[in-house]
Amino acid sequence: MTELDDRLGIAYNSYRDEYNELCDTWKALDQKAQGSLQIAGLMIALLAGFATKTCEPLFGGGALSRLVIILSGLAFLCLWACVLSALRALWVQRVTHSPRGSGWCDVEAYTATQLLDEQLTNDILRRRLVEWRQTNKEVWGINDSKAAYLLWSQRLLAFGSGAVTSAALAFLASQLLP
């Protein structure tokens, strides 16, 4: 039984370590989503300030002025889509907790009554390993979902930031060129 104990102990430690790594990944994804939200918020505030200061001269302008308005509108839409995608990445999802104990408590309870044979021990411990595997698989899937939303959020943030920068450059060009 000691060989079985050693193998099961290694399996439990492996699943527990994997669960801890998955939880760390979850936290890192949440932090990145919060960062995307903060940057997008700053960019939206910058865009609002830019639009307030530049609206008056643009209405009488030509093609560059229309380009500034179009780029500003595009940036605004991208940045708000970034915010929504980052919020979706932060969405609280229900996950089962990691299995408590290692299954040995169940085995010891049966051992105390002398009703336990090796097959029953294997069944109890195998059931616990299945619980760990299912929990880790669930957390892995949620992390994949968070990462997908975060990827979209970051792409939209990059595109929106580029549009804000382009709008600012177009505005400067419209003011400097006759």
Secondary structure, 3 states (H helix, E strand, C coil): CHHHHHHHHHHHHHHHHHHHHHHHHHHHHHHHHHHHHHHHHHHHHHHHHHHHHHHHHHHCCCHHHHHHHHHHHHHHHHHHHHHHHHHHHCCCCCCCCCCCCCCHHHHHHHHHCCCCCHHHHHHHHHHHHHHHHHHHHHHHHHHHHHHHHHHHHHHHHHHHHHHHHHHHHHHHHHHHCC
